[in-house]
Amino acid sequence: MFVIIPDVLKGAPDIEQKVFGDEVEILVADKTHADQISEKEWKRCDVVLAWDKLEYDEQLLEKMENCKVIVRVGVGYENIDGPKANELGIKVCNVPDYGTEEVADHAIGMLLSLSRGMNDFINRVRNKDWSRSHEMPFRLRGLTMGIIGAGRIGTATLMRASSFGMHIIFYDPYVNDGYEKALGVDRMFSLEDLAKTSDIVSIHTPLSKETNKMIGKRFFSVLKPGATIINTARGPIIDLEALYEAMKNNTVRAAGLDVLPIEPSDDSQTLIHAWEKSELWIRDRLVVTPHIAFYSPESYEEMRRKAAEEAVRVVKGEQARNCVN
């Protein structure tokens, strides 16, 4: 069996090799484009453990004559043409449950950092300023937190948020009736109703045609004034220019972003550019981290191991646990 790990991973595939066994050949290519891997290697591979730098379009998939499964080492699989892979008999799988705790913790951590004005206070003390007056800190107890997407991570986040004495609501049209009763939270049946009610909004959906720029001008036009936005899901879910305008006019009080439409950011992302320049109006109202909400040594190992284990199941003819096409 021949396995390709085309991108991102560097060094020895020790975790993957342990799962596949020493007799399996694994190519760690560390490339940024599919053409940098030979057609011969694409043709003979049985398994691809795909990260997020390469696009698995129709042209590439048709080269993969021997491939049985592509496992996305992560959650999002928008870089893989699932229907075309299905047509060619290639299963596409992902790893939806790694790093659940880390992302939920990160979302709450961002909220706490913003609600307590942590970044600004830390910078003040560093500059020998021990003054306490600040407009940013606000009490969480009694506020309403709206969760968009009540899957594994959304659920983990709302359970953590409940301990702060907040009223928890969620919107997710794909969750079965009664879920809210099991957790003792309230369900909203439209995105607009959640926006009108929430003091804090935390986003936990996959990126799709349905969710691309879902948080945009229309959402902000009905959002409860002074709300805080947290996004640890996918960058393009938020229309960043619309968020910029919402923060400029104080519809949005603060925002925590682990993900951006363009990563690393460039000057075209006006909101991030203003924050990088430490413009006074945005300086203590925005927290940005480099798409690392998922990360810990434990989650990184878990993600790689589970991707390899899923591939082994498919190659052995067993039922895939997380087939997405």
Phi, psi and omega in degrees: 000142182237125183243134174249130167249097195286327192217166173071302185295134177237152177083189185290138178276060189296320180294314181293319181297324179297324180285314184284330185101156186293339184281349181270133179273129180237125175260117172263103190275324182052054181247165179247354179213144184299328182292347179280354174250135187294151177299327179299317180291319175299320184294323187267353185289140175269327187223140169239125171261098192266134171263222189237009184270336183258150175259123180263078182268182183303318182298316180289316182300325180291340175284338189271066189295331185258356189288136180255331184204140168247120176252120176284118181282079186151193183266305187288137181231027182290348177273007180239129177283088185300312180299320179293319177299318179299317179300326181270002179080022179256121176285141173246124181234166175221183178238089189278349191242009176281153172063017180303313181296318183297315183292318178298317178298320182294318178300314178293322178299318177297317179299315180296320179300317180287316185293336179257000181064032190304309186302315183292318179297319179298315179295324178298312182298322178301329180263021177065024178253110183256021180291149185254344182293132185193139181275346190282314186303137176215151183281135180277322183304131178091348177281164177255125177252124179257123179260123175259110184098102185252050172276210184300309185286319177301319178294316178299323180291315182292328177293322177292317183296328181301330183289348180268006178078020177271154172276124186254128173233161176214159172231123176198103183290353183260359179269136183295152176301143178098345179302318182296326179292321181296327183258352179071036177238176181251146183254136172256142184257007171209153178296324181296318179297321177296317181298319182293335189259337193271135168274332180225136178237126178240128189259130183216048179247159170287166175270127179208178175301326181290324186259350180300122182056030178297326177263090185223206185303317181297315180298312182292335180292337180248358183295141176302125183303138178084016182285161175248137182246131176237129177229111174242019185262270179223139185302313184292354176296329176260130169285103189295328178292322177294323176295320177304312180295321181293327178281326178297321181266010175067016168298318175256123181285317185205161180213143173239120185234117172265346184228146181225156176301322178242120180229127351298161184288159173227181186293347180288340178270090191304318182300312183291323179298317179296320180292318179298328179276000181056042175298138190302324185291339187244347195306313184257011184253358185226135172240128179232131175235157193273056177056051183235014181303327183285343198274133160202160176305324181292316182289326179295316177295317181299316181299312181293317181296314182292327176297315179294319180296323177295319178298317179299318179302314183294314182298327178281356181084012177275169180289127175291143180276331186221058177278128186250002178231000000 
